[in-house]
Amino acid sequence: MGPWGRFVDSISSRLAFFPPEPATYALRNHQDGARELYVHPLNTTDRRKVLGCEVVQLPTKKCKAGGGGETIVAAYVPYKRDTVPVILFSHGNAVDLGQMLPFYKELALQLQCNVLGYDYSGYGCSTGTPSVANTIADINACFDWLLTAKGKKAMDIVLYGQSVGSGPTIELAARTPDLGGVILHSPLMSGMRVLNPTWKRWPAWADIYPNLRLMPQVEATVLVMHGTEDEVVDFSHGQALHACAKHAAAPLWATSYNHQNLELCPQYLPHLKRFLQDLFGKDHIR
């Protein structure tokens, strides 16, 4: 990474990433290598062990963009027995794994699939500092773990990117042609376009997560979901990404929902289930 790249990554880490401080969970490592995750409600010292998930710590590899070399925390939530479809979930901003795990468990139950969630570098109990390059190294580590430790194939994996998580999601999807699918939840066209969706030109090095430029390279079927009243990432971002997807599924435009409550839309779960049924068949997703 050159000096301009380091400068942009430094700026982006200050503008785009807001990890909860302190972390909302803690890890307990056992001598046999097993790990447990304990969450604690805000403003309390009580901790509750999270059951029904496999907790792992994954080393990230150095990447050309200058990220990697950290250890991130991930949690694998299987649906009853380990089924074929698995969602690799890249969460949004200002949350960590402790806050997201109840949602992942409900998602696995309702969609009858496995879910792997993880914390970006610098979030929760993951080491390092949040940056664009690190998020790319982070999602790579999770994807590789699914292939090696869980024996999944790329076609078994659906990438799910929420808000800022759409960045590493689309970057990985653009260079992985045989993915099972891609879900984008309140995604952004790019970092600069979040500031102003009407801007057309700026130096390429000054932008982060060039999702709009990468989207035409994604070969997998893409589902875009966006609230029409999104106050953080304008609704036009979702529309533009859907329009330039090579293989676009029917989108979910959640009327009157915003950036924080899209998943409360009554159509949210039924739409996701239909999408997964189209990808994997009703034998896997009932």
N, C-alpha and C positions, 0 to 999 in steps of 0.2 A: 504494500500500500504506500503510495507516494504522499508527500506533505499535504496536498489538497485533500486526498482521501481521508487522511487522519484528521484534518481540520473539520471536514463535513461530518465524520463519524462522531467527533467530539461535540459538535453543535447538536447533532440529531439526538445524542444521548441525553442532552439537557432539555430538549424541546419535546421529544416524542415519548419518553418513558418515565412513568411515575410509580415505581414499585411501592407497595404498602410498607410503611415503617412504623413499628417493627413487623417482622413476618408474623402471619397469623397461625403458624404451626411450628412444631419442632419435630426432629427426627430422633429415633432411638435405634442405635445399631447393636446387634447381638453378635456374640462370638462366632456363631455358625454362619454369619454373613447375612442373616435375615435383618430386615429393617421394618420399623413401625413408624407410622406418622400420627402425631397427636395434634389435634386442633384445640385452640383455646378461644372462647368468646372474648370480644373486645372488653377491655377494662376489668378482666378477671385473671386469676392465676390458675383456675381449674383447667385441666387438660383432658380431652377425651380421645381415646384411641379410635382411629378410623378403621373399620373392618371392611372386608370384602374387596380389598385391592392389594396389588403387589407393588411395593415401593422400591424403586431402584435409584441409584446414583450413577449417572452416565458421564464419562469423560468426553469432551468435545475435541474434535480435531482442528488443527490450524487450517484456515482456508485462505484463498488468494486475496480475499477482501481484508484480511488482517484480523479476523476474529478467531475464536477457538482457544483451546488450552485450558478450559474451565471444567468444572464438575457440576452438572445440573441434576435436579431432582425431578423424577417422573413417577407417575402412578398409573398402573394398568388395572382397569376395571373390567373384568370379564362378565358377559351375560350368562348367568347360570354356569354352563360349561363353556369352554373357550370355543366360540363360534368362528365362522369364516370372516365376515366383514368386521373391520376395525376402523374406528374414527380416530385420527391423529389430530387432536384439538390444540390449536394455538390461541390462547386466550387474549382478551383485550387488555387495556391499560388499567392501572391502579387496582389490580386484583392479583392474588397469588393462589397457589394450589390449595391451601387450606380453605379459602373461600369458594373455590370452584368445585371441589370434590363432591359435595352433595348434588350439585347440578350434573356432574359427569355420571354419578351413580343412577340418577333418575333418567338421564338420557340413555344409558345402556339398557335400563329396564324397559323403557317405553319403546325404544327402537329395536330392541332385541339384537344388539350388537355389542362388540367390545369397544371400550374407549381408552385411549392413552392420552393423558394430559401431562403437561410438564411446565416447569417454571423457567423462564428465560434467565440467562446469566444476570446476576444482580437482583433477581426477584426471589422472595422466600428464602429458602436455605441453599439456593444455587450460588456458586461462587462468582466473582468477577463483577463487571460493570455492564449495565444494559447498553447495547449499541446495535446498529443495523447488522454489522458483520457478525456479532456474537449471536444474534437471533437466527441467522442463517446456519451457523455452526451448530446451534442448539437443535433446530429441527432436523438437521442431517443426522445428529447422534440418535435422536428418537426413531427416525425412519430406519436407520441401520440396525438398531436394536430389535425392531419388529421383524426385520428380515432374518436376522441371525438367531437371536434368542427365542423368538416366538415362531420361527419358521414360516412367516407370512410371505406371500408374494406381493409385488407392487399392485397387482390387480385386485388384491384383497383389501387394500388400504384406501380410505377416503380421507383426504386432507380437509380439515375444517379450520378456517381462519376468521376470527372475530376482530373487527376493527383493525388495530395495528397488527394483529396476528395475520391479516390478509397479506402482509408484506412477505414474511418468510414462506407462507403457504404458496403464494403465486410463484415466488422465485424457485421453490422446489418443484412445483408442478410444471413449470416451463421447461425443465430439463429432465423430466421423468415421463416419457411418452406412454407407458403402460399402466398408469395409475387406475384404480377403480373409479375414482371420481373426485370432485372438488366442491366444497361448500363454502361460500363467502357470505359472512354475516356482517352487515353494515361495513362493507369494505371501502378502502380509499383508493382513488385513482393514483395518487402519489402524495408524498409529503407536502410539496409546494401547493398542490391543488387543494389540500385541506385548508390552507390559509386563504386561498381564493380560487374557486373552481373555474373561473373565467380566464385565468392566465393561460397563455399559449406558449410563451417562449422564455427560457432561462437556460443558463449553462447546465449541461447534463450533470456535471459534478456537484452542482448545488442542490440537487434533489435527492430524496431518499425514497426507497420502495417504488420504483417506476412501474407500478402494476399495470397501468394502461398500456405501456409499451410492451410489456411481457405477455399480456393476456392472449394475443393472437398466436403465441407459441405453445399454448397449453392444448394438448391433444385430448385430455380427459373431458368427460361431460361435466359442465359447470352449472351449479345452482347458485343464483344470487338472491339474497334476502335483504331487504332494506326497508326501514320505516320511512314513511313519507314526511314525517315531521322531525326527522333527525336534526338535532341542533348542534351536533359535533362534527359529523361527516355528512355533508349535504346529500340529499336523496339522489342528486344528479350523478354522484360517484357510482352508485350501484347501477343506475341506468346505463351509464357509459360502459362499464365493465361487462354488463350483460350483452350490450349491443356488439361488442367486439370479440366476444367469446366464439371460438371456432365451432364448438359443440355446446350450445346453451340449452339447459333444461328450462321448463316453464318457471319463471321467477316468482317470488313471493314479495309483492309490494304491500307492506302492512300499513293500511290506511290509518292515519292518526296516531301511529306508534312512533317512538323516538329512539335515540341511541341507547337508552338505558333499559328499555322494556320490550324490545322486539319479541323476545322469547315468550312473553305473556299473550301475544296475539293468538286467538283461538285456532288459527290456521297453521301455526308454527309446527307443531308435532305432526299433524296429518300430512303436511306438505313434505316434511323431511322423510316420513315413512314411505310416501309414494315414490319419492326420488330414489330411496334405497331399494325399494321393490323393483323399480325399473332397472336398476343396476345389477341386482343380485338375484332377483326372482322371489316369489312368495314362499318358496321352500325355506329360504333363509330368513326373510323378514315377513312376519305374518301380521 
